[in-house]
Amino acid sequence: MSAEVLRREPEARLPLVERLAARTLERVLEGIEGGTIEVRLPHGHELRFGSGPAVRMTIEDTRLFRRLATRPRLGLGESYQAGEWWSDDLPALLELLARNAERGAARHPLLRRFAYARPRLNRRTGLLAARRNIRYHYDLGNDFFALFLDDTMTYSCAVIERDGEPLADAQRRKLRMACDKLELGPDDHVLEIGCGWGSFALTAAGEYGARVTGITLSPAQAELARRRVADAGLADRVEIRLQDFREVEGTFTKIASIEMIEAIGERLLPTFFETVDRVLAPGGRACIQSILIPDARYRRYRSSPDWIERHVFPGCLIPSLGALTQAAGPLRIRDVEHIGRHYGETLARWRATFDARLGAVRDLGFDERFIRTWDFYLASCEALFRAGLIDDAQIVVTR
């Protein structure tokens, strides 16, 4: 962002903190590689940074700069929520910024230290906090999630084999991959930690003949999952409980958990694996699908809250593979299959469907700020996966 242009225009004079933030943004964007960012300022000036395919960012309100100066990890998303800027291709813009983030931080180490100076205070451990955090996200309502998920109601990374493949088919492939890794059969009793709306349970019971006990902390999820199980004629093989994983008793031959472990927070990672160890039968195995932060970035990431934890999923923390390995204790990680390359397209499909049904979202009572929050959430996650800054994997664990 050109500080010279800002100084030349009297109507564009900014308070000191915003002027300093604009100059800092200029220094960061000047090093953009792999694409071009075209920035339109509130008073009509257009600036270009980088080279290659262009994406436009239109700034409507200079309060964006104050947010970036005072809350570096949160400000961009919070400004978008407030309607202070927009882009003609939000995922592409965020991906370009994400790909250049490490180089920008290396050029400005003081900025990086400031950005990560805010401590991560929300470390969920208690049962009441766990229920509150899960319900904040999932009890937005089954009708809301049904607007953008496919017919399987699966809210995790699909495995897409060909262009144009229906997302439901790709989700069923992912679910079968987990079942195959577990070596499921009719003699198995599976505990699913974080059963969602029942898609894994329906696959494990309906296609593999296993008995399934699924647990969730969301009453809305449990209600729909039970209804879907009954409609499929599998009520004799599937039980859905409203229960925290720490409260589970009994013994299970297999355990599945698909993108639930990110929700529990860092302190509960050892407790999660202690539960697996406690309830898993001798000779049993678990398949845990998790989003992953690279080990090299985990320590810095975990030190302070990011925008998603603050505004979309309180209490969440994405683990690294090293953190999971350490937390697993005496359990053994036998196999890791990385599937994160499919998540960008999964998220793009969800966002496209969400955008196509904004009228229905509004009819459910959600306002424009909520819509912009979810737009940024889906777009930023897509960008991070496409940039390779986060991954997703199915992890097989045994004794």
Residue, then its C-alpha position, 0 to 999 in steps of 0.5 A: m500500500s503506497a504511503e506516498v499516495l495516502r500522504r498526497e490526498p488530503e481526504a485520505r489522511l488517517p489517524l496515526v495508528e491507521r497511517l502506520a498500519a497502511r505503511t506496514l501493509e505496503r512493506v508486506l505486500e511489496g514482496i508478493e510472489g505468485g500473483t498480483i493483488e490489486v488494491r482499491l482504496p476508499h478514495g478511488h486510488e488503485l495500487r498493484f503488488g506482485s506479478g501474475p494472475a490478479v485478484r482484486m481487494t476493495i477497501e471500503d473503510t480505513r478502519l481495516f488498518r486499525r484492526l490490522a495494527t491492533r489485532p494482526r491475526l484477527g483484524l483481516g477477518e474481523s474487518y471482512q465481517a464488518g463489511e469494510w472490504w471485499s474481494d472479487d475472489l476471496p479464496a484466491l486472495l487469501e491463498l495468495l496472502a497465505r502463500n506469502a505469509e512466511r516470507g513476509a514474516a521473515r522480512h518483518p520479525l517484529l511484526r510476527r512477534f507482535a501478532y503472536a503476542r496475544p496468549r491463547l486463553n480459551r483452553r477448554t477442559g471442563l464438561l460444561a465448557a465442552r458442551r457450550n463450545i460445541r453447541y455454539h457451532y453445531d446448534l446453529g441448526n440442522d436446517f442450516f448445515a443441510l443448506f450447504l452439505d451434501d445428502t450424506m450430511t458429512y462435515s469433513c474432508a471428502v476424497i474426490e477422485r475426478d472432476g465433477e464427481p458428486l460430493a456425496d460419492a466422495q464423502r462415502r469413499k472417505l467413510r469407507m476408507a475409514c471403515d477399511k482401515l478399521e477392518l470392520g466386520p459384523d463382529d465389531h462394536v465401534l465407538e464413534i467419538g464425534c458422530g455428527w449427523g450419523s454418516f459414518a455410523l450409517t456406513a459402518a452399520g449399513e455396509y459393514g454390518a458393525r454395531v456402532t455407538g456414536i457420541t456427540l455433545s450437540p443435541a441438534q446433531a443427536e436428534l437428526a442422527r437418531r432419525r436418520v438411523a431409524d429411517a435406514g432401519l438400523a436402530d438395532r445396530v446403532e445407538i446415538r448418545l449425547q455424551d462427552f468422550r470422557e464419560v464413555e464406559g465399556t469396551f469396543t473392538k474399534i474406535a473411529s473419530i472423524e475431525m472431532i479431535e480438533a475441537i477439544g483443545e490442546r490440554l485434552l489431547p492426552t485425555f482423548f488417547e487415554t480414553v481410547d486406551r481405556v475402552l479399546a479391546p485388546g487387539g483393537r484399532a482406532c482410526i482418527q481423522s484430523i486436520l493437521i498443522p505442520d510440526a514446524r509451525y505448531r508451537r507458534y500457532r498454538s501460542s495465540p488464538d486465531w480468527i476461527e477459534r475466536h469467531v467460529f469454533p471456540g475452544c478449537l486447536i488444530p494439532s500437529l502430527g507430532a503433538l498427536t504422537q506425543a499425546a498418544g502415550p503407549l498407543r502406537i500410530r501405525d499408518v498415516e494417509h494424508i488426504g488434505r489435497h482434497y479439502g480445498e475442493t471440498l470447501a469450495r463446494w460447500r462455499a459455492t452451495f452456501d452462496a447459492r442459497l443465501g436467501a434460505v440462510r436469511d430465511l432461517g434468521f441469520d443476518e449479513r454479519f453472520i453470512r460474511t463470517w461464514d463466507f470468510y470461514l469457508a474461504s479462508c479454510e479453502a485457501l489454507f488447504r490449497a496453500g498447503l499450510i494445513d493438512d488432513a489425515q486418517i491415522v490408524v492407532t493400535r496398542 
